[in-house]
Amino acid sequence: MKVLFLSHIYKGKHDILIKGISEVLNSHNYSIDYEPQESVAYDCIFVFNRKILQKYETMLCKVQSPVIYLFCLSDVAEEYIVSNLITQTIIIKDTVLNTFHFSDALVLYQDMFFPSYIIPPKSIHHNEKPLIYIRIENNFLDELTFFKLLPLLNQIDNYMIHYQSNCVNGHLINPHIKIIPRKQDIREKINKADMVIGSGIIAVFAIQQGKKTVVVGERGYGGLVTNENLEYHISNCFQGRNGGKLDENIPHSLVVKDIEAAKNDTKEILEQFSLIQTKSGNKFIQQIEKTILTNNRIRINDSTLKYLFNPDYDIFKRKRRIWLSKQIFNTLYKSVNESESAVICAFKQPHSIPEVLNKFPSIYEKDINEYIHKLIEEKILIPL
C-alpha cells in the first residue's frame, strides 16, 4: 500500500517515535512518502501533531484518502484536536501519563499504539564502578524526585551515578554523582549504563538495550522490571505501582533491595518485550487496514456499513434544551432539536443508515438521510 506520512523534523523522543512507526509500516510492505507527490492516490495519510494538520489543511480537504491523526499520550493536552478532516485518531503510547492534565477516560475512547524504537549499537565503558543512569521522564516530578532520592544516592558510593536532570545542586551531591543536562541524548546515556532508574520511555529504551531497569514515576515506586511483572509495567506506562499517587514517598529500603537484586538478576526480558511490541504493531496495522477498508465502503456508499454515535460525545437535556457535548473537554458542542436527537440516539447501538431510516415515517426519509450524512461528516457518527 502507498501511504503519506506528514510530520515535522523532530529531535529526541518524537523523532524516535516516528522512526519506530515507519519501521512497522515498512515491515508490512507499506511504501511511504514523506512529502505529498502530485497525481499520487494514497491509500492512507498519516498526520503527526496539530501544526502539520493545520499546515496541510487545504490539501487534506480535497483528498479522498482516510486521514489518521497521530500524537503522543504525553502531548495530549497540547495535541488533542477534534477536526472533520480526521478519519481516525491513534495515540502513540509513549509511556508518560500526565494524569494531572486529563482523566483516564481519554484512553478508553482512543486506539493505542506502542511502537518499537531504533536501538544504537552497544557501547563499552571502562568505569571502575558500575554505572547507574537516572532520569524521570516528567518535568513536573523531576526536581521533586531528585531530592527524594538524593539522600540515598549520596550513600551508595559503590556505584557511579549519572542523573539527567535540570536540577543544579552541586554542593549537595557526593563526587560519585554527576548531574547531566536533560537535553543530551537519552539513548546514548542509557547505552553506557549498567542499570537504569526512571520512568516512561526511559524504561522502554533501557529494556530494549538489555539494561536492568527500576521504575520510579508518576504513580510512585514500581520497582525492578522482571519477566513476571513486565506486562503490568507496560499497562501502567512504566509509571510506578498500581494505585500509586503523584509525588508519593519513595521507599529507600526497597530501592536498595532492587538495586542489589538487579546486580544478580540474569533473566532476559527483551524477548518477551519484543513479542509484546510485535503484537502491538500487528494490531496497529490491522487498525489501519480496517480504516482504509471502511473508507472505501463509505466512498461507494455501502448501505450495509454500520455507524455508531461517537463516544467522544454525549447527548443530554438541560433546561428544556438538548445538547451535544464533547466529553474529553467537558464543553458544549451545539444544541439539537427533538427530531435530531431521536436520529442521533438511534445510533447509540450500531445500525446501518437504511435500518435507521426504517424507524421513521417514509415522508421524512430524504431529510433524515441528509442529516445522517451531515452527522457522519462532523464525525458525530463513526463507521464500524
C-alpha positions in Angstrom: 0.0 0.0 0.0 1.1 3.6 -0.6 0.9 6.0 2.3 1.8 9.6 3.0 3.4 10.4 6.4 3.4 14.1 7.2 5.4 15.3 10.2 7.9 17.9 11.4 11.6 17.2 11.5 12.0 16.4 15.2 14.8 15.7 17.6 14.8 13.4 20.6 11.7 11.4 21.6 9.4 12.4 18.7 12.0 11.6 16.1 12.5 8.2 17.6 8.7 7.5 17.7 8.2 8.5 14.1 11.1 6.2 13.0 9.5 3.4 15.1 6.2 3.8 13.3 7.9 3.9 9.9 9.7 0.7 10.7 6.4 -1.0 11.5 4.9 0.2 8.2 8.0 -0.8 6.2 8.0 -4.3 7.8 4.4 -4.8 6.5 5.4 -3.7 2.9 3.9 -0.2 3.1 5.5 2.3 0.7 6.0 5.7 2.5 6.2 9.2 1.1 7.2 12.0 3.5 6.2 14.8 1.1 3.0 15.0 -1.0 3.5 13.8 -4.6 1.3 15.2 -7.4 -1.0 12.7 -9.1 -0.4 10.0 -6.4 -3.5 8.4 -4.9 -2.6 7.4 -1.3 -4.3 4.6 0.4 -3.9 6.4 3.7 -2.4 9.7 5.0 -0.7 9.9 8.5 -0.5 13.3 10.1 1.7 13.7 13.2 0.7 16.6 15.6 -1.6 19.6 15.3 0.7 22.0 13.4 1.1 19.7 10.5 -2.7 19.1 10.3 -3.1 22.9 10.1 -0.3 23.3 7.6 -1.8 20.8 5.1 -5.5 21.6 5.9 -6.3 22.8 2.3 -4.8 19.7 0.7 -6.5 17.3 3.2 -9.9 18.9 2.4 -9.5 17.7 -1.2 -8.3 14.2 -0.8 -10.5 11.1 -0.5 -7.9 9.1 1.4 -8.5 8.4 5.1 -6.5 10.7 7.4 -5.1 9.2 10.5 -4.0 11.7 13.1 -1.2 10.6 15.4 0.1 12.2 18.6 1.8 11.1 21.8 0.0 10.3 25.0 2.3 12.7 26.8 1.3 15.5 24.5 -2.4 15.0 24.8 -3.1 18.4 26.4 -1.4 20.3 23.5 -2.2 18.0 20.6 -5.7 16.5 21.1 -8.0 18.0 18.5 -11.4 17.4 17.0 -11.5 18.0 13.3 -13.7 16.9 10.4 -10.5 16.3 8.4 -9.6 13.4 10.7 -10.8 9.9 9.9 -9.3 8.2 12.9 -7.1 9.2 15.9 -4.4 6.9 17.2 -2.5 7.8 20.3 1.1 6.7 20.5 1.6 5.2 23.9 4.9 6.9 24.7 4.6 5.9 28.3 4.1 9.3 30.0 0.7 9.5 31.7 0.5 13.2 32.6 -2.5 12.3 34.8 -2.9 15.8 36.0 -3.9 17.0 32.5 -6.7 14.6 31.6 -8.6 11.8 33.2 -8.0 8.2 32.2 -11.3 8.4 30.3 -9.4 9.7 27.3 -7.6 6.5 26.8 -10.8 4.4 26.8 -12.0 6.1 23.6 -8.8 6.1 21.6 -6.7 3.4 19.9 -3.3 2.9 21.5 -0.1 2.0 19.7 3.2 1.0 21.4 5.9 1.1 18.7 9.4 -0.3 18.6 12.4 2.0 18.6 15.7 2.2 16.8 18.4 1.0 19.1 22.0 2.2 18.7 25.0 -0.2 18.9 26.0 -1.2 22.4 28.9 0.8 23.8 31.6 -0.3 26.2 32.5 1.9 29.2 35.6 1.5 31.4 34.4 2.8 34.7 35.9 1.2 37.8 32.4 1.1 39.3 29.0 0.0 37.8 27.2 3.0 36.3 23.6 3.8 37.2 21.7 6.2 34.9 18.7 8.0 36.3 16.1 10.1 34.5 12.4 10.8 35.5 10.5 11.4 32.2 8.3 14.1 33.7 9.3 17.7 34.1 6.9 18.2 36.9 8.3 15.4 39.0 12.0 15.9 38.0 13.1 18.1 40.9 10.8 16.5 43.5 12.1 13.0 42.7 15.7 14.2 42.7 15.5 15.5 46.3 13.7 12.4 47.4 16.4 10.1 46.0 19.4 12.3 46.8 20.0 11.1 50.5 20.0 7.5 49.3 22.2 8.2 46.2 24.8 10.0 48.3 25.2 6.8 50.4 25.6 4.2 47.7 29.1 5.3 46.6 30.0 1.8 45.3 28.3 3.0 42.1 28.9 5.8 39.6 25.6 7.7 39.2 24.6 9.9 36.2 21.4 11.8 37.0 19.9 13.5 34.0 18.0 16.5 35.4 17.6 20.2 35.3 18.5 20.4 39.0 21.8 22.1 39.6 22.8 21.4 43.2 26.5 20.6 43.0 27.1 21.5 46.7 24.5 18.8 47.8 26.0 15.8 46.0 28.9 13.5 46.6 31.7 13.0 44.0 30.3 9.7 42.6 27.1 11.5 41.4 27.2 13.5 38.1 24.3 15.8 37.0 23.7 15.7 33.2 21.6 18.3 31.3 18.3 16.9 30.1 19.0 17.9 26.5 21.6 15.3 25.9 20.7 12.1 24.0 19.0 9.7 26.4 19.7 6.6 24.3 23.4 7.2 24.4 23.4 7.7 28.2 21.4 4.5 28.7 23.7 2.7 26.3 26.7 3.4 28.6 24.9 2.4 31.8 24.8 -0.9 33.7 21.5 -0.1 35.3 18.7 2.4 34.7 16.3 4.1 37.2 13.5 6.0 35.6 10.0 6.1 34.1 8.2 6.0 30.8 10.2 6.0 27.6 13.4 5.8 29.6 12.4 2.4 30.9 11.4 1.3 27.4 14.8 2.2 26.0 16.6 0.6 28.9 14.8 -2.7 28.4 15.4 -2.7 24.7 19.1 -2.2 25.3 19.1 -5.1 27.8 19.6 -3.0 30.9 18.3 -3.8 34.4 15.6 -1.3 35.0 14.0 0.1 38.1 10.8 2.1 37.7 10.1 5.4 39.6 7.3 7.5 38.0 4.0 9.4 38.2 2.5 6.6 40.2 5.2 6.2 42.8 7.8 3.4 43.1 7.3 0.5 40.7 10.5 -1.5 41.5 12.7 -3.8 39.4 11.2 -4.8 36.0 11.1 -8.6 35.6 9.6 -11.2 33.3 6.8 -11.7 35.9 5.8 -8.0 36.1 6.6 -6.8 32.6 3.1 -6.7 31.2 1.9 -5.0 34.4 4.5 -2.2 33.9 3.5 -1.8 30.2 -0.1 -1.4 31.1 0.9 1.1 33.7 3.1 3.0 31.2 6.2 2.3 33.3 5.0 4.9 35.8 5.1 3.1 39.2 2.7 0.9 41.1 -0.9 0.1 40.8 -2.8 2.6 42.9 0.2 4.8 43.3 -0.1 8.6 43.6 1.6 11.6 42.2 4.6 12.6 44.2 4.2 9.9 46.8 7.0 8.7 49.1 9.9 6.6 47.6 10.9 3.8 50.0 14.7 3.9 50.1 14.9 0.3 51.6 13.1 -1.1 48.5 15.3 0.9 46.1 18.4 -0.5 47.7 17.0 -4.0 47.7 16.1 -3.8 44.0 19.5 -2.4 43.0 21.1 -5.3 44.7 18.6 -7.7 43.1 19.3 -6.2 39.7 23.0 -7.0 40.0 22.3 -10.7 40.4 19.3 -10.9 38.0 20.3 -12.6 34.8 16.8 -13.1 33.3 16.4 -11.7 29.9 13.1 -9.8 29.3 13.9 -8.4 26.0 12.5 -11.3 24.0 9.2 -11.1 25.9 9.1 -7.3 25.4 9.8 -7.6 21.7 6.9 -10.1 21.4 4.5 -7.6 23.1 5.7 -4.8 20.8 5.3 -7.1 17.7 1.7 -7.8 18.7 1.0 -4.1 19.2 2.5 -3.4 15.8 0.3 -6.0 14.2 -2.8 -4.5 15.9 -1.7 -1.1 14.6 -1.6 -2.4 11.0 -5.0 -4.1 11.4 -6.5 -0.8 12.6 -5.0 1.0 9.5 -6.3 -1.7 7.1 -9.7 -1.6 8.7 -9.8 2.2 8.4 -8.8 2.0 4.7 -11.4 -0.6 4.0 -14.1 1.3 5.8 -13.3 4.5 4.0 -13.6 2.7 0.7 -17.0 1.4 1.7 -18.1 4.9 2.6 -16.9 6.2 -0.8 -19.0 3.6 -2.7 -22.0 4.3 -0.4 -22.2 0.8 1.0 -25.7 0.5 2.5 -24.6 -2.3 4.9 -22.0 -0.3 6.7 -23.0 0.3 10.3 -22.4 3.5 12.2 -22.3 4.3 15.9 -22.8 7.5 18.0 -19.2 8.7 18.6 -18.3 8.0 22.3 -16.3 11.2 22.4 -19.6 13.0 22.5 -22.6 12.9 24.9 -26.2 14.0 24.4 -28.3 15.2 27.3 -31.3 17.5 28.1 -30.7 20.7 30.2 -33.2 23.4 30.8 -35.6 22.3 28.1 -32.8 22.1 25.5 -31.0 19.1 24.2 -27.2 19.4 23.9 -24.3 17.6 22.3 -21.1 17.9 24.4 -17.5 16.9 23.9 -16.7 14.6 26.8 -12.9 15.0 26.5 -13.1 18.7 27.1 -16.4 18.7 29.0 -17.7 21.5 26.8 -21.0 22.1 25.0 -20.7 21.5 21.2 -24.2 22.5 19.9 -27.9 22.2 20.7 -30.2 19.9 18.7 -34.0 19.6 18.5 -36.2 16.7 19.5 -36.2 15.1 16.0 -32.4 15.5 15.5 -31.9 14.0 19.0 -34.1 11.0 18.0 -31.9 10.3 15.0 -28.7 10.6 17.0 -29.9 8.3 19.7 -30.9 5.7 17.1 -27.2 5.2 16.6 -26.3 4.5 20.2 -26.4 0.9 19.0 -24.7 0.1 15.7 -27.0 0.5 12.8 -26.8 0.9 9.0 -28.4 4.0 7.5 -31.3 2.1 5.9 -32.0 0.4 9.3 -32.4 3.8 11.0 -34.4 5.3 8.1 -36.9 2.4 8.6 -37.5 3.6 12.2 -39.1 6.9 11.0 -42.0 7.8 8.7 -41.0 7.5 5.0 -42.2 11.0 4.4 -39.1 12.3 6.3 -36.6 9.9 4.6 -34.9 12.5 2.5 -34.4 15.0 5.3 -33.2 12.3 7.8 -30.8 10.8 5.3 -29.3 14.3 4.6 -29.0 14.9 8.4 -27.3 11.5 9.0 -24.7 12.3 6.3 -24.1 15.6 8.0 -23.5 13.8 11.3 -21.1 11.5 9.5 -19.2 14.4 8.1 -18.9 16.0 11.6 -17.7 12.7 13.0 -20.6 12.6 15.4 -21.4 9.3 13.8 -18.5 7.0 13.2 -18.3 3.8 11.0 -17.6 0.4 12.4 
